[in-house]
Amino acid sequence: MAKAIRQINKSIPNYAEEQNQAVAEIVKELAENREAVLAAIGVLKGLNDLTILEAANSLLEQRTEVAAIAIGQINQPAVHNIIKSAMGLFGFLSAMNPNELETMLQGVSHGIKRLSETGHQGEKQSLWKMRKRLRSPEIRAAMTTMVDFMEGMGEVFLENNKKH
């Protein structure tokens, strides 16, 4: 028959053995990821050359003062208005059809380009020539678009006035 086990000996590594094992694991990982480690060292060297690491270290040392200043700046009414406006802008952009927005922005961009060309030429237009240009399909399309835009904006203004 087998002998009964009466005592269990656990081997508890000492501090030096744990340190040696940790160093061995780190060296093994460094060797396996050599390219990534060298790239990270290159990035850190570049940041150090630009003194970005020094600035980041200073920020960390003074983090409570920096946080107090940042919170003070964020807590100003102007910043609240900027945040609300940005949220409204994102809501507006998300409600628009991307194709319609692209068409509208291309039209605005091209119109500004034509405006700058006209400004550089400095050519004066007679009333007769202006009247003649009003009949062009491009100007009629733009005028119709602007009138529709103003009509839609007016509808929303009237609806909001009724609500308030």
N, CA and C atoms as a LAMMPS dump frame, in Angstrom:
ITEM: TIMESTEP
0
ITEM: NUMBER OF ATOMS
492
ITEM: BOX BOUNDS ff ff ff
-5.0000000000000000e+02 5.0000000000000000e+02
-5.0000000000000000e+02 5.0000000000000000e+02
-5.0000000000000000e+02 5.0000000000000000e+02
ITEM: ATOMS id mol type element x y z
1 1 1 N 0.817 -1.171 0
2 1 2 C 0 0 0
3 1 3 C 0.868 1.245 0
4 2 1 N 0.313 2.341 -0.524
5 2 2 C 1.07 3.591 -0.608
6 2 3 C 1.081 4.302 0.723
7 3 1 N 2.103 5.071 0.91
8 3 2 C 2.256 5.835 2.126
9 3 3 C 1.388 7.089 2.072
10 4 1 N 0.762 7.479 3.121
11 4 2 C -0.082 8.671 3.177
12 4 3 C 0.792 9.922 3.153
13 5 1 N 0.315 10.919 2.416
14 5 2 C 1.032 12.196 2.359
15 5 3 C 0.636 12.992 3.584
16 6 1 N 1.602 13.332 4.376
17 6 2 C 1.315 14.029 5.621
18 6 3 C 1.791 15.48 5.601
19 7 1 N 2.691 15.798 4.721
20 7 2 C 3.221 17.147 4.705
21 7 3 C 3.382 17.588 3.252
22 8 1 N 2.888 18.833 2.969
23 8 2 C 3.009 19.401 1.629
24 8 3 C 3.983 20.562 1.716
25 9 1 N 5.003 20.5 0.914
26 9 2 C 6.008 21.569 0.913
27 9 3 C 5.761 22.475 -0.298
28 10 1 N 5.409 23.703 0.001
29 10 2 C 5.241 24.691 -1.064
30 10 3 C 6.567 25.392 -1.242
31 11 1 N 6.964 25.525 -2.494
32 11 2 C 8.203 26.276 -2.711
33 11 3 C 7.819 27.733 -2.977
34 12 1 N 8.227 28.593 -2.131
35 12 2 C 7.955 30.016 -2.259
36 12 3 C 9.242 30.669 -2.736
37 13 1 N 9.202 31.239 -3.954
38 13 2 C 10.44 31.851 -4.456
39 13 3 C 10.783 33.088 -3.642
40 14 1 N 12.053 33.295 -3.468
41 14 2 C 12.467 34.484 -2.721
42 14 3 C 12.465 35.694 -3.66
43 15 1 N 12.757 36.839 -3.072
44 15 2 C 12.69 38.106 -3.809
45 15 3 C 13.655 38.12 -5.002
46 16 1 N 14.84 37.621 -4.815
47 16 2 C 15.848 37.615 -5.887
48 16 3 C 15.39 36.735 -7.047
49 17 1 N 14.801 35.587 -6.753
50 17 2 C 14.317 34.701 -7.813
51 17 3 C 13.168 35.357 -8.59
52 18 1 N 12.263 36.026 -7.873
53 18 2 C 11.153 36.723 -8.536
54 18 3 C 11.685 37.824 -9.457
55 19 1 N 12.688 38.563 -8.978
56 19 2 C 13.285 39.629 -9.791
57 19 3 C 13.942 39.051 -11.043
58 20 1 N 14.667 37.97 -10.888
59 20 2 C 15.337 37.341 -12.033
60 20 3 C 14.314 36.836 -13.047
61 21 1 N 13.241 36.256 -12.563
62 21 2 C 12.193 35.755 -13.461
63 21 3 C 11.517 36.922 -14.191
64 22 1 N 11.242 38.027 -13.484
65 22 2 C 10.622 39.197 -14.11
66 22 3 C 11.541 39.78 -15.173
67 23 1 N 12.835 39.891 -14.884
68 23 2 C 13.797 40.423 -15.863
69 23 3 C 13.869 39.509 -17.076
70 24 1 N 13.85 38.226 -16.855
71 24 2 C 13.901 37.267 -17.964
72 24 3 C 12.664 37.403 -18.857
73 25 1 N 11.491 37.579 -18.25
74 25 2 C 10.264 37.757 -19.035
75 25 3 C 10.31 39.05 -19.848
76 26 1 N 10.818 40.119 -19.233
77 26 2 C 10.906 41.409 -19.932
78 26 3 C 11.874 41.307 -21.11
79 27 1 N 13.02 40.703 -20.893
80 27 2 C 14.018 40.549 -21.964
81 27 3 C 13.438 39.701 -23.092
82 28 1 N 12.71 38.656 -22.746
83 28 2 C 12.089 37.789 -23.759
84 28 3 C 11.096 38.591 -24.603
85 29 1 N 10.233 39.401 -23.953
86 29 2 C 9.256 40.213 -24.678
87 29 3 C 9.949 41.264 -25.548
88 30 1 N 11.01 41.876 -25.028
89 30 2 C 11.774 42.852 -25.806
90 30 3 C 12.363 42.211 -27.055
91 31 1 N 12.894 41.003 -26.897
92 31 2 C 13.49 40.304 -28.038
93 31 3 C 12.43 39.93 -29.065
94 32 1 N 11.261 39.504 -28.61
95 32 2 C 10.196 39.101 -29.537
96 32 3 C 9.573 40.301 -30.256
97 33 1 N 9.592 41.47 -29.636
98 33 2 C 8.973 42.666 -30.213
99 33 3 C 10.021 43.745 -30.503
100 34 1 N 11.155 43.34 -31.032
101 34 2 C 12.294 44.223 -31.243
102 34 3 C 11.929 45.439 -32.085
103 35 1 N 11.262 45.225 -33.227
104 35 2 C 10.937 46.337 -34.134
105 35 3 C 10.012 47.357 -33.466
106 36 1 N 9.007 46.876 -32.759
107 36 2 C 8.074 47.781 -32.085
108 36 3 C 8.785 48.573 -30.994
109 37 1 N 9.666 47.921 -30.263
110 37 2 C 10.396 48.596 -29.186
111 37 3 C 11.312 49.665 -29.772
112 38 1 N 12.012 49.336 -30.861
113 38 2 C 12.904 50.313 -31.486
114 38 3 C 12.12 51.493 -32.062
115 39 1 N 10.946 51.216 -32.63
116 39 2 C 10.107 52.303 -33.15
117 39 3 C 9.626 53.198 -32.008
118 40 1 N 9.222 52.599 -30.895
119 40 2 C 8.772 53.383 -29.74
120 40 3 C 9.915 54.227 -29.186
121 41 1 N 11.11 53.676 -29.154
122 41 2 C 12.269 54.442 -28.685
123 41 3 C 12.543 55.608 -29.628
124 42 1 N 12.393 55.384 -30.936
125 42 2 C 12.575 56.467 -31.903
126 42 3 C 11.562 57.584 -31.708
127 43 1 N 10.309 57.202 -31.454
128 43 2 C 9.264 58.213 -31.198
129 43 3 C 9.588 58.989 -29.927
130 44 1 N 9.966 58.285 -28.885
131 44 2 C 10.311 58.947 -27.624
132 44 3 C 11.514 59.877 -27.797
133 45 1 N 12.502 59.45 -28.596
134 45 2 C 13.668 60.302 -28.836
135 45 3 C 13.249 61.572 -29.561
136 46 1 N 12.365 61.446 -30.551
137 46 2 C 11.873 62.624 -31.261
138 46 3 C 11.106 63.563 -30.343
139 47 1 N 10.255 63.009 -29.497
140 47 2 C 9.513 63.831 -28.538
141 47 3 C 10.452 64.515 -27.557
142 48 1 N 11.504 63.811 -27.16
143 48 2 C 12.472 64.395 -26.241
144 48 3 C 13.252 65.522 -26.925
145 49 1 N 13.616 65.344 -28.194
146 49 2 C 14.328 66.389 -28.933
147 49 3 C 13.477 67.647 -29.068
148 50 1 N 12.16 67.477 -29.179
149 50 2 C 11.257 68.618 -29.295
150 50 3 C 10.846 69.165 -27.928
151 51 1 N 11.386 68.615 -26.879
152 51 2 C 11.09 68.967 -25.479
153 51 3 C 9.621 68.781 -25.115
154 52 1 N 8.95 67.932 -25.862
155 52 2 C 7.546 67.64 -25.55
156 52 3 C 7.457 66.791 -24.282
157 53 1 N 8.404 65.879 -24.126
158 53 2 C 8.391 65.05 -22.915
159 53 3 C 8.608 65.9 -21.667
160 54 1 N 9.483 66.882 -21.786
161 54 2 C 9.732 67.772 -20.65
162 54 3 C 8.469 68.559 -20.305
163 55 1 N 7.772 69.038 -21.34
164 55 2 C 6.531 69.784 -21.103
165 55 3 C 5.469 68.885 -20.482
166 56 1 N 5.358 67.661 -20.994
167 56 2 C 4.376 66.724 -20.436
168 56 3 C 4.694 66.394 -18.99
169 57 1 N 5.974 66.229 -18.699
170 57 2 C 6.383 65.955 -17.324
171 57 3 C 6.036 67.13 -16.417
172 58 1 N 6.271 68.346 -16.889
173 58 2 C 5.926 69.537 -16.096
174 58 3 C 4.428 69.618 -15.851
175 59 1 N 3.648 69.292 -16.894
176 59 2 C 2.184 69.28 -16.728
177 59 3 C 1.759 68.264 -15.676
178 60 1 N 2.38 67.105 -15.699
179 60 2 C 2.035 66.083 -14.707
180 60 3 C 2.413 66.522 -13.3
181 61 1 N 3.544 67.198 -13.165
182 61 2 C 3.963 67.657 -11.846
183 61 3 C 3.011 68.723 -11.31
184 62 1 N 2.474 69.551 -12.193
185 62 2 C 1.586 70.646 -11.791
186 62 3 C 0.125 70.337 -12.128
187 63 1 N -0.239 69.066 -12.151
188 63 2 C -1.556 68.659 -12.642
189 63 3 C -2.718 69.284 -11.877
190 64 1 N -2.594 69.487 -10.584
191 64 2 C -3.73 70.06 -9.849
192 64 3 C -3.961 71.51 -10.248
193 65 1 N -2.872 72.262 -10.406
194 65 2 C -3.013 73.662 -10.811
195 65 3 C -3.537 73.753 -12.243
196 66 1 N -3.009 72.897 -13.127
197 66 2 C -3.449 72.892 -14.524
198 66 3 C -4.924 72.512 -14.613
199 67 1 N -5.327 71.521 -13.834
200 67 2 C -6.731 71.096 -13.843
201 67 3 C -7.639 72.223 -13.336
202 68 1 N -7.208 72.925 -12.317
203 68 2 C -8.012 74.028 -11.783
204 68 3 C -8.177 75.13 -12.832
205 69 1 N -7.101 75.446 -13.546
206 69 2 C -7.176 76.465 -14.604
207 69 3 C -8.083 75.988 -15.734
208 70 1 N -7.921 74.731 -16.141
209 70 2 C -8.737 74.198 -17.234
210 70 3 C -10.22 74.202 -16.874
211 71 1 N -10.545 73.801 -15.671
212 71 2 C -11.944 73.788 -15.241
213 71 3 C -12.485 75.208 -15.18
214 72 1 N -11.64 76.142 -14.711
215 72 2 C -12.056 77.54 -14.676
216 72 3 C -12.353 78.08 -16.066
217 73 1 N -11.546 77.684 -17.046
218 73 2 C -11.761 78.143 -18.419
219 73 3 C -12.998 77.49 -19.037
220 74 1 N -13.194 76.22 -18.771
221 74 2 C -14.35 75.501 -19.326
222 74 3 C -15.645 76.009 -18.721
223 75 1 N -15.585 76.49 -17.5
224 75 2 C -16.781 76.9 -16.779
225 75 3 C -17.25 78.313 -17.144
226 76 1 N -16.659 78.939 -18.129
227 76 2 C -17.063 80.278 -18.535
228 76 3 C -18.279 80.216 -19.456
229 77 1 N -19.15 81.232 -19.393
230 77 2 C -20.352 81.228 -20.243
231 77 3 C -20.046 81.153 -21.737
232 78 1 N -18.956 81.767 -22.173
233 78 2 C -18.612 81.726 -23.595
234 78 3 C -18.349 80.296 -24.056
235 79 1 N -17.688 79.516 -23.21
236 79 2 C -17.405 78.12 -23.567
237 79 3 C -18.701 77.318 -23.607
238 80 1 N -19.617 77.6 -22.702
239 80 2 C -20.91 76.918 -22.706
240 80 3 C -21.63 77.204 -24.026
241 81 1 N -21.572 78.472 -24.46
242 81 2 C -22.216 78.832 -25.73
243 81 3 C -21.559 78.125 -26.901
244 82 1 N -20.244 78.007 -26.875
245 82 2 C -19.537 77.307 -27.953
246 82 3 C -19.958 75.848 -27.998
247 83 1 N -20.039 75.218 -26.837
248 83 2 C -20.426 73.802 -26.783
249 83 3 C -21.855 73.625 -27.291
250 84 1 N -22.768 74.504 -26.856
251 84 2 C -24.159 74.415 -27.317
252 84 3 C -24.24 74.639 -28.819
253 85 1 N -23.481 75.613 -29.32
254 85 2 C -23.487 75.896 -30.756
255 85 3 C -22.932 74.718 -31.545
256 86 1 N -21.854 74.116 -31.044
257 86 2 C -21.273 72.959 -31.724
258 86 3 C -22.256 71.798 -31.758
259 87 1 N -22.97 71.588 -30.655
260 87 2 C -23.962 70.515 -30.628
261 87 3 C -25.088 70.807 -31.621
262 88 1 N -25.5 72.078 -31.689
263 88 2 C -26.522 72.462 -32.664
264 88 3 C -26.045 72.275 -34.088
265 89 1 N -24.777 72.626 -34.343
266 89 2 C -24.213 72.457 -35.68
267 89 3 C -24.161 70.984 -36.065
268 90 1 N -23.72 70.127 -35.139
269 90 2 C -23.677 68.699 -35.428
270 90 3 C -25.084 68.148 -35.652
271 91 1 N -26.05 68.626 -34.886
272 91 2 C -27.438 68.211 -35.099
273 91 3 C -27.941 68.642 -36.462
274 92 1 N -27.607 69.873 -36.859
275 92 2 C -27.996 70.39 -38.177
276 92 3 C -27.369 69.553 -39.284
277 93 1 N -26.061 69.291 -39.174
278 93 2 C -25.373 68.528 -40.212
279 93 3 C -25.878 67.096 -40.294
280 94 1 N -26.228 66.507 -39.152
281 94 2 C -26.715 65.127 -39.174
282 94 3 C -28.124 65.043 -39.762
283 95 1 N -28.879 66.145 -39.698
284 95 2 C -30.241 66.135 -40.24
285 95 3 C -30.253 66.346 -41.752
286 96 1 N -29.145 66.836 -42.301
287 96 2 C -29.104 67.131 -43.735
288 96 3 C -28.716 65.907 -44.542
289 97 1 N -29.258 65.854 -45.746
290 97 2 C -28.872 64.823 -46.701
291 97 3 C -27.466 65.164 -47.19
292 98 1 N -26.506 64.239 -47.102
293 98 2 C -25.133 64.548 -47.5
294 98 3 C -25.009 65.032 -48.946
295 99 1 N -25.805 64.48 -49.841
296 99 2 C -25.731 64.907 -51.243
297 99 3 C -26.198 66.349 -51.404
298 100 1 N -27.267 66.725 -50.69
299 100 2 C -27.753 68.101 -50.756
300 100 3 C -26.722 69.06 -50.159
301 101 1 N -26.13 68.667 -49.045
302 101 2 C -25.119 69.501 -48.404
303 101 3 C -23.919 69.687 -49.328
304 102 1 N -23.483 68.603 -49.97
305 102 2 C -22.348 68.697 -50.88
306 102 3 C -22.655 69.63 -52.042
307 103 1 N -23.846 69.525 -52.619
308 103 2 C -24.241 70.405 -53.721
309 103 3 C -24.254 71.86 -53.266
310 104 1 N -24.829 72.095 -52.098
311 104 2 C -24.911 73.457 -51.59
312 104 3 C -23.517 74.028 -51.315
313 105 1 N -22.636 73.251 -50.711
314 105 2 C -21.294 73.73 -50.406
315 105 3 C -20.47 73.947 -51.673
316 106 1 N -20.663 73.097 -52.678
317 106 2 C -19.979 73.304 -53.956
318 106 3 C -20.451 74.601 -54.602
319 107 1 N -21.761 74.869 -54.518
320 107 2 C -22.307 76.102 -55.07
321 107 3 C -21.76 77.328 -54.355
322 108 1 N -21.702 77.26 -53.032
323 108 2 C -21.156 78.384 -52.262
324 108 3 C -19.68 78.587 -52.609
325 109 1 N -18.928 77.518 -52.7
326 109 2 C -17.507 77.603 -53.02
327 109 3 C -17.291 78.212 -54.403
328 110 1 N -18.059 77.743 -55.379
329 110 2 C -17.92 78.273 -56.733
330 110 3 C -18.358 79.733 -56.781
331 111 1 N -19.407 80.085 -56.05
332 111 2 C -19.872 81.472 -55.999
333 111 3 C -18.822 82.39 -55.387
334 112 1 N -18.164 81.941 -54.339
335 112 2 C -17.109 82.746 -53.706
336 112 3 C -15.929 82.901 -54.662
337 113 1 N -15.631 81.835 -55.402
338 113 2 C -14.543 81.909 -56.383
339 113 3 C -14.862 82.965 -57.443
340 114 1 N -16.095 82.939 -57.946
341 114 2 C -16.51 83.936 -58.956
342 114 3 C -16.505 85.336 -58.364
343 115 1 N -16.911 85.461 -57.102
344 115 2 C -16.911 86.754 -56.427
345 115 3 C -15.503 87.329 -56.349
346 116 1 N -14.532 86.48 -55.985
347 116 2 C -13.149 86.965 -55.883
348 116 3 C -12.601 87.33 -57.255
349 117 1 N -12.974 86.587 -58.291
350 117 2 C -12.521 86.93 -59.649
351 117 3 C -13.087 88.276 -60.075
352 118 1 N -14.35 88.516 -59.795
353 118 2 C -14.981 89.787 -60.152
354 118 3 C -14.34 90.932 -59.375
355 119 1 N -14.025 90.69 -58.099
356 119 2 C -13.401 91.719 -57.277
357 119 3 C -12.019 92.09 -57.782
358 120 1 N -11.263 91.109 -58.286
359 120 2 C -9.921 91.393 -58.793
360 120 3 C -9.973 92.132 -60.126
361 121 1 N -10.986 91.831 -60.932
362 121 2 C -11.095 92.481 -62.239
363 121 3 C -11.538 93.928 -62.086
364 122 1 N -12.371 94.2 -61.073
365 122 2 C -12.824 95.563 -60.822
366 122 3 C -13.699 96.123 -61.929
367 123 1 N -14.311 95.249 -62.694
368 123 2 C -15.138 95.686 -63.828
369 123 3 C -16.494 96.165 -63.337
370 124 1 N -16.899 97.369 -63.751
371 124 2 C -18.207 97.896 -63.369
372 124 3 C -19.245 97.394 -64.356
373 125 1 N -20.435 97.152 -63.832
374 125 2 C -21.528 96.65 -64.665
375 125 3 C -22.577 97.744 -64.8
376 126 1 N -23.065 97.897 -65.983
377 126 2 C -24.153 98.852 -66.174
378 126 3 C -25.452 98.19 -65.735
379 127 1 N -26.456 99.015 -65.452
380 127 2 C -27.753 98.465 -65.056
381 127 3 C -28.338 97.612 -66.173
382 128 1 N -28.12 98.009 -67.407
383 128 2 C -28.642 97.244 -68.544
384 128 3 C -28.014 95.853 -68.579
385 129 1 N -26.697 95.802 -68.364
386 129 2 C -25.988 94.52 -68.375
387 129 3 C -26.433 93.652 -67.187
388 130 1 N -26.656 94.293 -66.033
389 130 2 C -27.127 93.549 -64.863
390 130 3 C -28.509 92.966 -65.129
391 131 1 N -29.386 93.762 -65.745
392 131 2 C -30.744 93.3 -66.055
393 131 3 C -30.695 92.124 -67.01
394 132 1 N -29.782 92.186 -67.959
395 132 2 C -29.631 91.116 -68.944
396 132 3 C -29.138 89.829 -68.251
397 133 1 N -28.224 89.993 -67.293
398 133 2 C -27.687 88.822 -66.585
399 133 3 C -28.74 88.153 -65.709
400 134 1 N -29.712 88.917 -65.208
401 134 2 C -30.769 88.344 -64.371
402 134 3 C -31.591 87.304 -65.123
403 135 1 N -31.539 87.328 -66.426
404 135 2 C -32.3 86.359 -67.231
405 135 3 C -31.551 85.047 -67.444
406 136 1 N -30.3 84.967 -67.025
407 136 2 C -29.543 83.73 -67.242
408 136 3 C -30.095 82.616 -66.359
409 137 1 N -30.042 81.364 -66.852
410 137 2 C -30.575 80.24 -66.064
411 137 3 C -29.844 80.055 -64.731
412 138 1 N -28.545 80.359 -64.674
413 138 2 C -27.796 80.179 -63.43
414 138 3 C -28.28 81.147 -62.36
415 139 1 N -28.479 82.403 -62.758
416 139 2 C -28.932 83.392 -61.78
417 139 3 C -30.366 83.115 -61.364
418 140 1 N -31.192 82.687 -62.295
419 140 2 C -32.579 82.328 -61.936
420 140 3 C -32.6 81.152 -60.963
421 141 1 N -31.735 80.166 -61.194
422 141 2 C -31.68 79.01 -60.282
423 141 3 C -31.237 79.459 -58.892
424 142 1 N -30.235 80.333 -58.84
425 142 2 C -29.752 80.81 -57.544
426 142 3 C -30.813 81.65 -56.845
427 143 1 N -31.487 82.503 -57.589
428 143 2 C -32.527 83.358 -56.99
429 143 3 C -33.682 82.501 -56.478
430 144 1 N -34.088 81.51 -57.25
431 144 2 C -35.164 80.62 -56.821
432 144 3 C -34.756 79.879 -55.556
433 145 1 N -33.523 79.405 -55.524
434 145 2 C -33.017 78.695 -54.349
435 145 3 C -33.019 79.61 -53.131
436 146 1 N -32.577 80.844 -53.297
437 146 2 C -32.538 81.788 -52.172
438 146 3 C -33.948 82.122 -51.679
439 147 1 N -34.885 82.297 -52.602
440 147 2 C -36.262 82.595 -52.196
441 147 3 C -36.86 81.402 -51.447
442 148 1 N -36.618 80.171 -51.945
443 148 2 C -37.099 78.977 -51.242
444 148 3 C -36.46 78.861 -49.861
445 149 1 N -35.178 79.168 -49.78
446 149 2 C -34.468 79.146 -48.501
447 149 3 C -35.11 80.127 -47.521
448 150 1 N -35.348 81.349 -47.972
449 150 2 C -35.933 82.364 -47.091
450 150 3 C -37.351 81.986 -46.692
451 151 1 N -38.094 81.375 -47.605
452 151 2 C -39.458 80.96 -47.292
453 151 3 C -39.454 79.867 -46.221
454 152 1 N -38.565 78.881 -46.374
455 152 2 C -38.465 77.815 -45.371
456 152 3 C -38.029 78.346 -44.023
457 153 1 N -37.061 79.254 -44.01
458 153 2 C -36.608 79.843 -42.76
459 153 3 C -37.733 80.64 -42.115
460 154 1 N -38.503 81.376 -42.907
461 154 2 C -39.63 82.139 -42.374
462 154 3 C -40.689 81.245 -41.756
463 155 1 N -40.939 80.09 -42.389
464 155 2 C -41.917 79.15 -41.827
465 155 3 C -41.49 78.701 -40.432
466 156 1 N -40.219 78.367 -40.269
467 156 2 C -39.73 77.92 -38.964
468 156 3 C -39.809 79.055 -37.951
469 157 1 N -39.467 80.282 -38.38
470 157 2 C -39.562 81.43 -37.469
471 157 3 C -40.993 81.612 -36.984
472 158 1 N -41.969 81.514 -37.894
473 158 2 C -43.368 81.69 -37.505
474 158 3 C -43.832 80.568 -36.579
475 159 1 N -43.407 79.33 -36.858
476 159 2 C -43.775 78.203 -35.985
477 159 3 C -43.199 78.406 -34.584
478 160 1 N -41.944 78.831 -34.508
479 160 2 C -41.332 79.062 -33.195
480 160 3 C -41.974 80.207 -32.442
481 161 1 N -42.415 81.235 -33.147
482 161 2 C -43.115 82.341 -32.489
483 161 3 C -44.447 81.898 -31.921
484 162 1 N -45.132 80.961 -32.616
485 162 2 C -46.404 80.444 -32.105
486 162 3 C -46.19 79.612 -30.857
487 163 1 N -45.076 78.862 -30.785
488 163 2 C -44.784 78.025 -29.63
489 163 3 C -44.444 78.844 -28.41
490 164 1 N -43.802 79.975 -28.617
491 164 2 C -43.344 80.799 -27.482
492 164 3 C -44.297 81.87 -27.25
